[in-house]
Amino acid sequence: MNVTVFGATGAIGSLTVDELLASGHTVTVYARNPSKIPAGWGDRVAVIIGELSDADAIDQAVTGAEAVVSALGPSLDRKATEMPLIEGTRHILDAMKGHGVTRYIGHATPSILDPQEKPTWQTRLVGFMGRTGLPDDSYLNRAPAIST
């Protein structure tokens, strides 16, 4: 299967690419920084370099795909005011629609404690960090709905 992976050079994205390659899939990776492409991927992946705001590059990355995987994550830059993840996801969905791609897998990194799980210091730390280090969720109300 031809799979395009967005956020391919991040922790989850690179593991995803490795698994796809090991399973014999054809992989296109979309990344901002070419220096982060692991040398071990060599010519086994097609690489498209671009920003999430670049609808044309995203369209190019989705061309020929049978599935799209998003391992994109929010910016950890506390001074960031833009919401590139929303715009980028819209570009990805538009490109998928334009190319007739119907398979989308979105990795997420929620910090939600399972009520049946016994809390550990690690799970408590993650929750504490999220509550104290991230803005409240009022910014979500500013985001326009994404339609497919």
C-alpha positions as CSV (number, residue, x, y, z in Angstrom):
1,M,0.0,0.0,0.0
2,N,1.2,3.6,-0.7
3,V,1.1,5.5,2.5
4,T,1.9,9.2,3.2
5,V,3.1,10.1,6.7
6,F,2.9,13.6,8.0
7,G,5.1,14.4,11.0
8,A,7.4,11.5,9.9
9,T,10.5,12.8,11.6
10,G,9.0,13.0,15.1
11,A,9.1,10.3,17.7
12,I,5.8,8.6,16.8
13,G,6.1,9.4,13.1
14,S,9.6,7.8,12.7
15,L,8.4,4.7,14.4
16,T,5.4,4.6,12.1
17,V,7.6,4.9,9.0
18,D,9.9,2.2,10.3
19,E,6.9,-0.2,10.8
20,L,5.4,0.6,7.4
21,L,8.7,0.0,5.7
22,A,9.2,-3.3,7.6
23,S,5.8,-4.4,6.4
24,G,6.6,-3.7,2.8
25,H,4.6,-0.6,2.2
26,T,5.6,2.2,-0.1
27,V,6.1,5.3,2.0
28,T,6.1,9.1,1.3
29,V,7.2,11.2,4.2
30,Y,6.3,14.9,4.6
31,A,8.7,16.9,6.8
32,R,9.8,20.5,7.4
33,N,13.4,19.8,8.0
34,P,15.4,17.5,5.6
35,S,18.2,17.2,8.1
36,K,15.9,15.2,10.3
37,I,15.3,12.5,7.8
38,P,17.0,9.4,9.2
39,A,19.9,8.2,7.0
40,G,18.6,4.6,7.5
41,W,15.6,5.3,5.4
42,G,17.8,6.0,2.4
43,D,16.0,5.8,-0.9
44,R,13.3,3.6,0.6
45,V,11.1,6.6,1.2
46,A,10.0,9.4,-1.1
47,V,10.5,12.7,0.7
48,I,8.5,15.9,0.4
49,I,9.8,18.9,2.3
50,G,7.3,21.7,3.2
51,E,5.5,23.6,5.8
52,L,1.9,22.8,6.9
53,S,0.9,26.0,5.2
54,D,2.0,24.8,1.8
55,A,-1.1,23.3,0.2
56,D,0.7,22.5,-3.0
57,A,3.5,20.5,-1.3
58,I,0.9,18.7,0.8
59,D,-1.1,17.9,-2.4
60,Q,2.1,16.5,-4.0
61,A,2.7,14.3,-0.9
62,V,-0.8,12.9,-1.0
63,T,-0.7,12.2,-4.8
64,G,-0.7,8.4,-5.3
65,A,-1.4,7.6,-1.7
66,E,-3.9,5.0,-0.6
67,A,-3.8,6.0,3.0
68,V,-2.5,9.0,5.0
69,V,-1.1,8.9,8.5
70,S,-0.8,12.0,10.6
71,A,1.7,11.9,13.4
72,L,1.6,15.7,13.7
73,G,1.6,17.3,17.1
74,P,1.1,20.7,18.4
75,S,3.9,23.2,18.7
76,L,5.6,23.1,22.0
77,D,6.7,26.7,21.5
78,R,4.9,28.6,24.2
79,K,5.3,31.9,22.2
80,A,3.6,30.5,19.2
81,T,0.4,32.3,18.2
82,E,-0.5,30.6,15.0
83,M,-2.4,27.3,14.7
84,P,-0.5,25.5,11.9
85,L,-1.9,22.1,12.9
86,I,-5.4,23.2,12.1
87,E,-4.5,24.8,8.7
88,G,-2.2,21.8,7.8
89,T,-4.9,19.3,8.7
90,R,-7.3,21.2,6.5
91,H,-4.8,21.1,3.6
92,I,-4.3,17.3,4.2
93,L,-8.0,16.6,4.1
94,D,-8.5,18.8,1.0
95,A,-5.7,16.9,-0.8
96,M,-7.1,13.6,0.3
97,K,-10.5,14.5,-1.0
98,G,-9.0,15.8,-4.3
99,H,-7.2,12.5,-4.8
100,G,-9.9,10.2,-3.6
101,V,-8.0,9.0,-0.6
102,T,-10.4,7.7,2.1
103,R,-8.1,6.1,4.7
104,Y,-6.8,8.5,7.4
105,I,-5.1,7.5,10.6
106,G,-4.4,10.2,13.1
107,H,-2.0,9.5,16.0
108,A,-2.7,11.6,19.0
109,T,-1.0,12.1,22.4
110,P,-3.8,12.7,24.8
111,S,-3.0,12.9,28.5
112,I,-6.2,11.4,29.8
113,L,-6.0,9.0,32.8
114,D,-8.0,5.8,32.4
115,P,-10.3,5.7,35.5
116,Q,-9.5,2.0,35.9
117,E,-5.7,2.7,35.9
118,K,-3.9,3.1,39.2
119,P,-2.2,6.5,39.0
120,T,1.6,6.5,39.1
121,W,3.9,9.5,39.6
122,Q,4.4,9.6,35.9
123,T,0.7,9.8,35.0
124,R,0.2,12.4,37.8
125,L,3.2,14.4,36.4
126,V,1.8,14.4,32.9
127,G,-1.5,15.7,34.1
128,F,0.1,18.3,36.3
129,M,2.3,19.5,33.4
130,G,-0.7,19.7,31.0
131,R,-2.8,21.7,33.6
132,T,0.0,24.1,34.5
133,G,2.1,24.4,31.3
134,L,-0.5,24.5,28.5
135,P,-3.0,27.2,27.8
136,D,-6.7,26.5,28.7
137,D,-8.8,25.0,25.9
138,S,-10.6,28.2,25.1
139,Y,-8.4,28.4,21.9
140,L,-10.3,25.4,20.6
141,N,-13.4,27.6,20.3
142,R,-11.6,29.9,17.8
143,A,-10.8,27.0,15.4
144,P,-13.1,26.7,12.5
145,A,-14.7,23.2,11.9
146,I,-12.9,21.0,9.5
147,S,-15.2,19.4,6.9
148,T,-14.5,16.4,4.7
